[in-house]
């Protein structure tokens, strides 16, 4: 709540104070939306790379230094872990 003494403040000052409050809220919502979007992209990328890892053949697993068991253990993890 904004407290205003009308003797010292113009209507323009009141409008600017309200806009400043809204800008702060908008920035917070935008920041939260950006963080959620980033998290969802991370989860999608993680799910895809783990699925791809499961499909690598023995030669490619050897190239990256993983055993089939290690690859399967990683691929079995949930996307949020």
Secondary structure, 3 states (H helix, E strand, C coil): CCCCCCCCCCHHHHHHHHHHHHHHHHHHHHHHHHHHHHHHHHHHHHHHHHHHHHCCCHHHHHHHCCCHHHHHHHHCCCCCC
